[in-house]
């Protein structure tokens, strides 16, 4: 993939300054659907852990995914009891839809999410978000498949998880180890540019986001986690696996055909050392050499197989020309996509035409070698012909790489066109029905209003909060009625959100 620098599209990664501000640094989203039993202990436990260990202001957001049980009531009570808890209500199911909606509306510089069962040990939360706060990484994920992870789960889930990640590595060239662990975080400025490109609204949302981020050159930090399987999990494994495989096919097809434009995200921060101009150091030469050698080796095998087939019914010169022509077209297409990272159909005809010129040079070398062999020997053996062709192709390969790099697929410069533009997502305001609960020291959210998502701006200073010593019961209980706060004032802490993307209104989502 071509990864040209696009300075100015997003700010360079910087350590978020630790100063007083009213905005929470971390917004932890808990997507739930019919989780009235587990929601209260989950939020209480997470809030106690963050209060005790996290040195900045935080918020816990319950994203209610169209629950039909008592989950909305439990969430409203928690928001009324705990200042750092808020709740959003969505009328459609889908974990990806919930995360994209809440993350797009959040003003916190660090966005995270975790499953309501809290299968992941919370001690990994600070290591998860620390690289994002420092500016070292763009996304962070918990990994159950890292060598130092300690995981307790059945063989069925273990097999499915490892098989799924092998599929991702083989089909999408993914290098992260665990796509579906419900323990992830992302910087808000990165989310603004990345989320509009993610189409899935269900469980494949995580995988699609990570694949696109990795292909765009973003840095993904992995944290080994301790993880204990939840035996009461309501995830439908077969249906989820089927939907995930459909998502893999869709994303793989989009990446192969170039219909998914990642230029707007490529090298977004302008601080990648590989983008620095160094004298006498060609950019991307090592990677291109490796890709060219792999494609060349496969093309040579393909060429020799074709030559052996064509040689059965034609002379050596005709068989060589036909085999070289077919393999040259395939070689140019493969190098265009894999070695030099050119995507889409633009310029494909011109590249093939230039590739045929390079093919002509290779044909002259190989045909000349066969002619010389025919002059030296009247009836050369087939193995001798193959040996001569291999030697001639090696010489032609070196020349082909130089011509490809300097003429057919030269490095693009700033003069080739305008810099890519980062699309900014649009968030639809919620209907003015209810109000959101106050969030810590931050200003309360006005009823019926979701904070708009502005364009990329420098990160706001981080509000530093001392770590208190808990001298009280971390799980106080207060008897309240539905929609009534502990102080007796009636207020509903639930905010109804409209879908962010137009196609989110499509019915029939299985999740």
C-alpha positions, 0 to 999 in steps of 0.5 A, spaced: 500 500 500 502 506 498 503 510 504 505 517 502 505 523 507 499 527 508 501 533 513 496 537 516 490 532 516 491 530 523 495 533 529 502 529 530 501 525 536 503 528 542 503 527 550 496 530 552 498 535 557 496 534 565 493 540 567 486 542 569 480 542 565 473 540 565 473 535 560 474 527 562 480 524 559 477 517 559 470 515 556 469 508 557 463 505 554 459 499 556 455 497 550 449 493 553 443 489 551 438 486 556 444 486 561 439 488 567 443 483 572 450 484 570 450 492 569 450 494 576 456 490 579 460 491 573 459 499 573 460 499 580 466 495 580 469 499 574 468 506 577 471 503 584 477 501 580 478 508 576 477 512 582 482 508 586 487 507 580 486 512 574 489 519 576 485 523 571 478 525 570 474 519 567 467 518 565 463 511 564 458 511 559 452 505 558 450 505 551 443 501 551 442 497 545 435 497 545 434 493 551 427 490 552 428 488 560 430 493 566 437 495 563 434 502 562 432 503 569 438 500 572 442 504 567 438 511 569 439 509 577 446 508 576 447 515 572 443 518 578 447 515 584 454 516 581 456 523 577 461 519 573 456 515 570 452 517 564 447 513 559 445 513 552 439 509 549 439 507 542 433 504 539 437 499 534 441 493 536 449 492 534 455 493 538 458 497 533 453 502 532 453 503 539 460 504 539 460 509 533 455 513 536 457 514 543 464 515 541 462 520 535 459 524 540 464 524 546 468 530 547 474 525 551 480 525 548 481 518 550 475 513 548 475 506 550 470 500 551 469 493 555 464 488 555 459 488 561 461 481 564 468 484 565 472 478 563 478 482 562 482 484 569 481 491 570 489 492 572 490 492 564 486 498 563 491 503 565 496 500 561 491 500 555 490 507 555 497 510 557 500 509 550 494 513 547 495 519 553 503 519 551 502 519 544 506 513 542 500 509 539 493 511 536 489 505 538 490 500 543 487 493 544 487 487 549 490 481 547 488 474 550 493 470 545 499 474 547 504 469 550 504 472 557 496 473 557 493 468 562 486 466 559 481 461 562 476 458 557 473 452 554 477 449 548 471 451 543 472 458 544 479 457 544 479 454 537 474 459 534 478 465 537 485 462 534 482 460 527 478 466 526 485 470 527 489 465 523 483 467 517 485 474 518 492 473 518 491 469 511 486 473 508 487 480 510 494 480 512 492 482 519 498 483 524 495 484 530 493 478 535 486 478 537 481 482 534 475 480 538 477 481 545 472 486 548 477 491 551 480 496 546 481 504 546 482 509 541 484 517 541 479 521 539 482 525 533 484 518 530 476 516 531 474 522 528 477 520 521 477 512 522 470 511 524 466 514 517 470 508 514 467 503 518 461 500 515 459 494 520 454 495 526 455 489 529 461 484 532 465 485 526 466 493 527 472 491 531 476 487 526 474 492 520 476 498 525 483 495 526 484 492 519 483 499 516 487 502 521 493 497 520 493 498 513 493 506 514 499 506 517 496 507 524 500 504 530 496 499 534 498 497 541 497 490 544 496 489 552 497 482 554 491 481 559 488 476 564 481 473 561 476 469 564 471 466 560 463 468 562 459 461 562 453 466 561 455 469 555 449 471 550 453 471 544 451 467 538 457 463 536 455 460 530 451 467 527 457 471 529 462 467 526 458 467 519 457 474 520 464 475 521 466 471 515 462 475 511 465 482 513 472 479 512 470 477 505 467 484 504 473 488 507 478 484 503 474 485 496 474 492 498 482 493 499 483 488 493 479 492 488 481 499 491 474 501 492 476 503 499 480 509 499 485 509 505 489 515 502 486 520 507 489 516 513 495 514 510 501 517 515 496 522 518 500 524 523 506 526 519 511 524 524 513 517 521 520 516 521 519 513 514 517 519 511 523 523 513 528 525 507 535 522 508 540 523 503 542 516 499 537 512 502 531 510 497 524 510 500 521 504 501 527 500 497 527 494 502 520 493 502 519 493 495 525 489 494 522 483 498 515 484 495 518 484 488 522 478 489 516 474 492 512 476 486 518 475 481 519 468 484 511 466 483 511 469 476 517 465 474 514 458 476 508 461 472 512 462 466 515 456 466 509 452 467 506 456 461 512 454 457 512 447 458 504 447 456 505 451 450 512 447 448 507 441 447 504 444 440 509 450 438 516 451 437 520 454 443 520 461 440 513 461 440 512 458 446 517 463 450 513 469 447 506 466 449 508 464 456 512 471 457 506 475 455 501 472 459 506 472 465 508 479 464 501 481 464 500 477 471 507 480 474 505 487 472 498 487 476 501 483 482 507 488 482 502 494 481 498 492 487 503 488 492 510 491 491 508 498 489 502 499 493 498 502 487 490 501 488 484 502 484 483 502 477 486 509 475 492 508 471 492 501 470 492 501 462 498 505 462 501 501 467 500 495 463 502 498 457 509 500 460 509 493 463 509 490 456 515 495 454 519 492 459 516 485 457 519 486 450 526 487 453 525 481 457 523 477 451 529 480 447 533 477 452 530 470 453 529 469 445 536 471 444 538 466 449 534 461 446 537 463 439 544 462 442 543 456 444 540 453 438 546 456 434 550 452 439 546 445 439 542 443 434 537 439 438 538 442 446 534 438 451 528 441 455 532 441 461 537 445 458 532 450 455 529 451 462 536 452 465 538 458 459 531 461 460 532 461 468 539 465 467 536 470 462 530 471 466 534 473 472 538 478 468 531 481 465 529 481 473 534 486 475 532 490 469 525 490 470 525 492 477 529 498 476 524 500 470 518 498 474 521 503 480 524 509 476 519 509 470 512 505 471 511 506 478 515 512 480 514 515 487 509 520 488 510 527 490 506 532 492 506 535 485 502 529 483 496 532 486 492 535 492 493 532 499 488 527 501 482 530 505 480 527 512 473 526 512 469 529 518 464 525 521 457 528 522 453 527 528 445 528 528 443 531 534 438 527 539 431 529 540 430 533 545 426 528 550 430 527 556 437 530 559 443 527 560 446 526 567 452 530 570 459 527 568 464 528 574 467 535 574 465 537 567 459 541 565 452 537 565 450 535 558 444 540 555 437 536 554 436 534 547 443 536 545 449 531 543 456 535 543 458 536 536 464 533 533 469 538 531 474 538 526 481 536 528 484 540 534 490 540 538 488 536 544 485 539 550 489 539 557 488 533 561 485 534 568 489 531 573 485 528 579 489 526 585 488 518 587 483 518 593 484 513 599 477 509 599 475 510 606 467 508 605 463 503 602 465 503 594 458 500 593 453 504 597 446 503 595 440 508 595 433 506 594 430 510 588 424 510 583 425 509 576 427 516 573 428 519 580 435 521 582 437 520 589 436 527 591 429 526 590 429 531 584 426 527 578 431 527 572 432 522 567 439 520 565 438 517 559 439 520 552 436 518 546 441 518 540 439 518 532 443 513 528 450 517 525 450 513 519 444 513 514 444 506 513 444 504 520 436 505 520 436 499 516 431 494 520 433 486 521 440 487 524 441 480 528 444 483 533 
